Amino acid sequence: MKKQKGFSLIELLIVVAIILIIAAIAIPNLMRSRMAANESSAVGSLRTINTAEVTYSTSFPTVGFGALTVLGGTCPSGTAATSSNACLIDNVLSASPFTKSGYVFTVAAGGGTPASTYVSSATPQTANQTGTRTFCSDESGVIYSSIGAGTCTQGTNPL
């Protein structure tokens, strides 16, 4: 009788079980890493919005601070930026639904005409899946954070 070469069913099942155990350990770590990357992206986007707001209010002093829709836009070469199409941030942030990297962004300008204040915020699209913290900022440029998908207010945990 010829000796057969190969693996037995038991050996294959043991290998599959080991792979499943390793996957069960690795997937939660991957999710935590992804949430941390989303949170870092949200903070970077808020910094971009802060810079764009200062530039916008300096460029258009009669308008003051602006909403996300006016901060973005596309300016073909040779055309100047306007108060309704400033071309200061990318179209991912300035186009509805204002989402990027698992976060939803909002900007509310206020304080009269010209707008002398603004509050920007970044909230996770799905709490504890795309992020665990909510971020916000205002005309001071300080970025604040709060745990969870609740509201973030100035004075809570500056970064």
C-alpha positions in Angstrom: 0.0 0.0 0.0 1.2 3.5 -0.9 1.7 6.0 1.9 -0.4 9.1 1.3 1.1 12.6 1.7 -0.8 15.6 3.0 -2.6 16.9 6.1 -5.3 15.2 8.1 -8.6 16.9 8.7 -7.7 17.4 12.4 -4.5 19.2 11.5 -6.3 21.5 9.1 -9.0 22.3 11.7 -6.3 23.2 14.2 -4.6 25.6 11.8 -8.0 27.2 11.0 -8.7 27.6 14.7 -5.3 29.3 15.3 -6.0 31.7 12.4 -9.4 32.6 13.8 -7.9 33.2 17.3 -5.3 35.6 15.8 -8.0 37.4 13.7 -10.1 37.8 16.9 -7.2 39.5 18.6 -6.2 41.7 15.6 -9.6 43.1 14.4 -10.4 45.1 17.6 -6.9 46.6 17.4 -7.5 47.5 13.8 -10.8 49.2 14.7 -9.1 51.2 17.5 -6.4 52.3 15.1 -8.9 53.4 12.5 -10.8 55.4 15.1 -7.6 57.1 16.2 -6.8 57.9 12.6 -10.3 59.4 12.1 -9.9 61.5 15.2 -6.5 62.8 14.0 -8.0 63.7 10.6 -10.9 65.5 12.3 -8.5 67.6 14.4 -6.5 68.4 11.3 -9.6 69.4 9.4 -10.7 71.7 12.2 -7.2 73.4 12.1 -7.7 73.8 8.3 -11.2 75.4 8.9 -9.7 77.7 11.6 -7.0 78.9 9.2 -9.6 79.3 6.4 -11.9 81.3 8.6 -9.1 83.8 9.6 -8.1 84.1 5.9 -11.7 84.6 4.8 -12.5 87.3 7.4 -9.2 89.1 6.5 -9.9 88.9 2.8 -13.6 89.9 3.1 -13.8 92.2 6.2 -17.3 93.4 5.3 -18.6 89.8 5.5 -16.5 88.5 8.5 -16.5 84.8 9.2 -18.3 82.4 6.8 -20.0 79.0 6.5 -18.3 75.9 5.1 -20.0 76.3 1.7 -18.4 79.7 1.1 -15.0 78.7 2.4 -14.7 76.0 -0.4 -15.4 75.9 -4.0 -13.3 75.6 -7.1 -11.3 78.5 -8.6 -10.0 77.7 -12.0 -6.6 79.3 -12.7 -6.9 83.0 -13.6 -10.1 83.6 -11.6 -10.2 85.4 -8.3 -11.9 84.1 -5.2 -15.1 85.7 -4.1 -17.0 85.9 -0.8 -19.3 83.2 -2.0 -16.6 81.0 -3.5 -13.4 81.5 -1.5 -11.5 78.4 -2.5 -9.8 78.1 0.9 -10.7 74.5 1.8 -11.1 71.3 -0.3 -14.5 70.3 -1.7 -14.7 67.3 0.6 -15.2 69.6 3.6 -17.1 72.3 1.9 -19.8 70.2 0.1 -22.9 68.8 1.8 -23.1 66.5 3.8 -19.8 67.9 5.1 -18.3 64.5 6.1 -14.7 63.4 6.0 -13.0 60.4 7.6 -16.0 59.3 9.6 -16.8 62.8 11.0 -19.5 65.3 10.3 -18.4 69.0 10.3 -20.5 72.0 11.0 -19.7 75.7 11.1 -22.0 78.4 12.5 -21.0 82.0 12.0 -22.7 84.7 14.0 -22.3 88.0 15.9 -24.0 90.3 13.3 -22.8 91.7 10.1 -19.9 91.4 9.6 -19.9 88.0 11.4 -17.5 88.4 14.3 -17.7 84.9 15.8 -17.9 81.3 14.6 -18.1 77.8 16.1 -16.9 74.8 14.2 -17.4 71.2 15.3 -16.6 67.7 14.2 -18.9 64.9 15.4 -18.5 61.1 14.7 -20.9 59.8 12.1 -21.4 56.6 14.2 -20.4 56.9 17.9 -17.8 54.3 19.0 -17.3 53.1 15.4 -15.9 56.1 13.5 -14.7 57.9 16.6 -15.1 58.3 20.3 -14.6 62.0 20.8 -16.4 65.2 19.5 -14.2 68.2 18.7 -15.0 71.9 18.4 -13.3 75.2 18.0 -14.1 78.9 17.8 -12.5 82.2 16.6 -9.8 81.8 19.3 -8.3 78.8 17.3 -8.3 76.5 20.4 -9.6 73.0 19.7 -11.6 71.4 22.4 -12.7 67.8 22.8 -15.4 65.9 24.7 -15.9 62.1 25.1 -18.8 60.7 23.2 -20.9 62.0 20.4 -22.5 64.7 22.6 -22.0 68.4 22.4 -18.6 69.9 22.7 -18.3 73.4 24.3 -15.5 75.9 24.7 -13.7 75.3 27.9 -14.0 71.5 27.9 -10.7 69.6 27.5 -8.5 71.8 25.2 -6.1 69.8 23.0 
